[in-house]
Amino acid sequence: MMNNTTKNQVCNVRPSTIITGKWHKKSYKILKPLGYGANGVVYLAETNEGLIALKISENSMSITSEVNVLKHFSKVQGSALGPSLLDVDDWYRQDLRQTVPFYAMEYIKGDTFLTFIEKRGKEWTGILCLQLLTDLEVLHQKGWVFGDLKPDNLIVTGHPPRIRCIDVGGTTIQGRSIKEFTEFYDRGYWGVGTRKAEPSYDLFAVAMIIINSVYPKRFSRISNQEGKDQLKQLIISNEQLKKFERVLFGAIDGKYQQASEMRKELVQSISRTDIHSKSKNNKAKSKQPVNRQARVSVKKQHPPSKNKGLVETFLIITMVFLGYILYIYGQLL
């Protein structure tokens, strides 16, 4: 869920530890860590109602900020912007004699973006990114930018598959500086823009997620080459990415100011790809050689004999006649 973080003693909790809220008195049994972030650790925990995700942090300001984001998301109807917020409380660690803030949220079970693509196929990349862009449009309209957008923070769950955003620690109010980022998905790292929180920042990250689906092992920026040129060269030279060339170039160049604009062109790219694929399949079918052996075998088949046809006709007439006799007999009775 998260990476590149410090694990301090305050947030380090052993499995089977029972965390009980100081104010709400709800108890959570820690099962295992789900991920480590710059501002805390997320654990899988068990309650009487089922499994939940629980984030612990020594930074109370960070917890307050993330809780406010989740509360805001919960007011957005019909969207899957983030997990549902379940509880906010403090935990007094007796071993450290220290109060630790935490919050409990919905545990979203599923595969991360890249794991799902690996299992189900590259054709799902465009479909999932269409869903993601729809959610980002809602988020941006509400005045927020996701910030640390990457495959690790995207879970695919349910039937039919649905993409969900998790780990809202990097979510930032538009106009401010991005709070958290991962270099590979950060346009500042590639030298194609600032780290100002604006929709185009997230849209660049979506383009990098698509690139990452083809290059699962992230690569670094070449020091003696423009980042933009390096990315575009990779796109042009790869058959899978070339299908989305126009969209990817647009996001890298900062062409899109709204997620809906990028989504519209992604739909067109997917449509063109489907049409081209169907056209190739039809041409391939038309060029398939005729199976001469099958044709010969058809010619060798003999028509049904006349005697067999006469026997079948006689049987049918006999059955009809018997049925008629039984009907007349029934009427007389």
SVG drawing of the C-alpha trace seen along z (x, -y; Angstrom):
<svg xmlns="http://www.w3.org/2000/svg" viewBox="-70 -28 95 78">
<polyline fill="none" stroke="black" stroke-width="0.4" points="0.0,0.0 2.8,-2.4 6.6,-2.3 9.8,-4.3 9.1,-5.0 10.5,-5.0 9.3,-2.4 9.6,-3.9 9.1,-2.3 5.8,-4.0 4.1,-2.6 5.7,0.8 3.0,3.2 3.3,6.9 0.7,9.3 -2.0,10.3 -1.7,7.0 -5.1,5.7 -5.5,1.9 -8.4,0.4 -9.5,-3.2 -9.1,-5.5 -12.4,-7.4 -14.7,-5.0 -13.5,-1.8 -13.5,0.2 -11.0,3.0 -8.9,4.1 -6.7,7.2 -3.6,6.6 -3.0,9.3 -0.3,8.0 1.1,4.9 -0.3,3.9 2.2,1.1 4.5,-1.5 4.2,-5.2 6.1,-8.4 3.5,-9.3 2.7,-5.9 1.9,-2.3 -1.3,-0.6 -2.3,2.8 -4.9,5.4 -6.9,5.8 -9.8,7.9 -13.0,6.7 -16.3,8.3 -17.7,6.9 -15.0,8.2 -11.6,7.1 -10.6,3.5 -7.5,1.5 -6.0,-0.6 -3.5,-3.3 -1.2,-4.3 1.0,-7.4 2.9,-9.5 2.0,-12.5 -1.4,-13.6 -1.5,-16.4 -1.1,-13.9 -3.8,-11.7 -6.2,-14.7 -5.5,-15.7 -6.1,-12.2 -9.3,-11.8 -10.6,-15.1 -10.0,-13.8 -11.8,-10.5 -14.7,-12.4 -14.9,-14.7 -14.8,-11.7 -17.7,-10.0 -19.9,-12.9 -19.3,-12.3 -22.1,-10.0 -21.6,-7.3 -17.8,-7.5 -15.0,-5.1 -12.4,-7.8 -11.2,-6.2 -12.0,-3.7 -14.9,-4.4 -13.8,-5.9 -15.0,-3.8 -13.4,-5.2 -10.9,-7.8 -9.4,-7.5 -6.2,-7.4 -4.4,-4.4 -2.4,-4.5 0.7,-2.3 1.5,-1.1 4.9,0.3 6.0,-3.1 3.8,-5.1 2.7,-7.2 -0.6,-8.1 -0.7,-7.2 -3.4,-8.5 -5.0,-6.1 -8.0,-5.7 -9.9,-2.6 -11.1,-2.4 -12.7,0.0 -10.4,2.9 -10.5,3.2 -9.6,6.7 -8.3,7.3 -5.2,7.1 -3.1,4.1 -3.3,2.6 -0.2,4.3 -1.0,7.6 -4.5,7.6 -3.1,6.6 -0.6,9.5 -3.3,12.0 -6.0,10.7 -4.1,9.3 -2.9,5.9 -6.3,5.2 -7.6,4.3 -5.1,1.4 -7.3,-1.0 -10.5,0.1 -9.3,-0.4 -7.7,-3.8 -11.1,-4.9 -12.6,-4.2 -9.7,-5.9 -10.1,-9.1 -13.8,-9.1 -13.0,-9.1 -10.3,-11.7 -12.7,-14.0 -14.9,-13.9 -12.0,-14.5 -10.7,-17.4 -14.1,-19.0 -14.1,-19.0 -10.9,-20.9 -8.4,-18.1 -5.5,-16.3 -4.6,-12.8 -0.9,-13.4 0.8,-10.1 -1.0,-8.3 0.6,-4.9 -0.3,-1.3 0.4,-0.4 -2.3,-2.8 -4.9,-1.3 -6.8,1.9 -9.0,3.8 -11.9,5.5 -15.3,7.0 -17.2,8.5 -17.2,6.8 -13.8,5.5 -13.8,2.0 -10.7,-0.2 -10.5,-1.7 -8.1,-4.4 -6.5,-3.8 -3.9,-5.6 -5.0,-9.2 -1.9,-10.5 -0.7,-12.4 -4.1,-14.0 -3.6,-17.7 -5.9,-20.8 -5.4,-22.3 -3.0,-25.2 -0.7,-23.9 2.5,-21.9 2.2,-18.1 2.6,-16.5 3.8,-13.0 5.0,-11.6 6.9,-8.7 9.6,-9.7 8.6,-7.5 5.1,-9.0 6.2,-12.5 6.4,-15.0 8.9,-17.1 11.3,-14.1 11.0,-13.8 11.4,-17.6 8.0,-18.1 6.3,-20.2 6.1,-21.5 4.9,-19.8 1.9,-22.2 -1.3,-20.4 -3.4,-20.6 -5.3,-18.1 -2.6,-17.8 -0.2,-16.5 -2.5,-13.5 -3.0,-13.0 0.7,-12.7 0.8,-10.0 -2.0,-8.1 0.2,-8.2 3.1,-6.8 0.8,-4.0 0.0,-3.0 3.7,-3.0 4.4,-1.0 1.9,1.7 4.2,2.4 7.4,1.9 6.7,3.4 10.3,2.8 10.4,-0.9 13.3,-2.6 15.2,-5.7 15.7,-9.0 18.8,-9.1 20.9,-12.0 22.1,-13.3 18.6,-13.2 15.5,-15.2 12.9,-13.3 10.2,-14.1 12.2,-12.7 13.1,-9.5 9.5,-8.8 8.2,-9.5 10.9,-7.3 9.8,-4.4 6.2,-4.9 7.0,-5.0 9.2,-2.0 6.6,0.2 3.7,1.7 1.4,1.8 2.1,-1.8 2.0,-3.1 -1.8,-2.4 -2.1,-5.1 0.5,-7.4 -1.7,-10.4 -3.1,-10.2 0.2,-9.6 1.9,-12.4 -0.9,-14.7 -0.5,-13.9 3.3,-14.2 3.0,-17.6 0.4,-18.9 -2.2,-19.2 -5.1,-18.1 -6.5,-20.4 -9.4,-18.0 -9.5,-14.3 -12.6,-14.2 -10.5,-15.5 -8.0,-12.7 -10.7,-10.1 -12.4,-11.2 -9.3,-10.7 -8.5,-7.4 -11.9,-6.1 -11.2,-7.1 -7.8,-5.3 -9.4,-2.1 -12.1,-2.3 -9.5,-2.7 -7.5,0.2 -10.6,2.5 -11.6,1.6 -8.1,2.2 -7.9,5.5 -11.3,6.7 -10.1,5.6 -6.9,7.7 -8.9,10.7 -11.3,10.5 -8.5,10.2 -6.8,13.2 -9.9,15.3 -10.4,14.4 -6.9,15.5 -7.2,18.9 -6.6,21.7 -9.6,23.8 -9.5,27.3 -9.5,29.4 -9.7,32.6 -12.9,31.5 -14.3,30.5 -13.4,33.9 -15.0,35.7 -18.3,33.8 -18.3,34.9 -17.8,38.5 -20.9,38.5 -23.7,40.6 -27.3,39.3 -29.7,41.2 -31.2,44.3 -34.7,44.2 -35.7,47.4 -34.8,45.8 -37.0,42.8 -39.9,45.0 -39.7,46.9 -39.6,43.7 -42.7,42.3 -44.6,45.6 -43.9,45.5 -45.1,41.9 -48.4,42.6 -49.0,45.7 -48.5,43.7 -50.8,40.9 -53.5,43.5 -53.3,45.3 -53.6,42.0 -56.7,41.1 -58.3,44.6 -57.7,44.0 -59.3,40.6 -62.5,41.9 -62.7,44.8 -62.4,42.3 -65.3,40.2 -67.6,43.3 -67.0,44.1"/>
</svg>
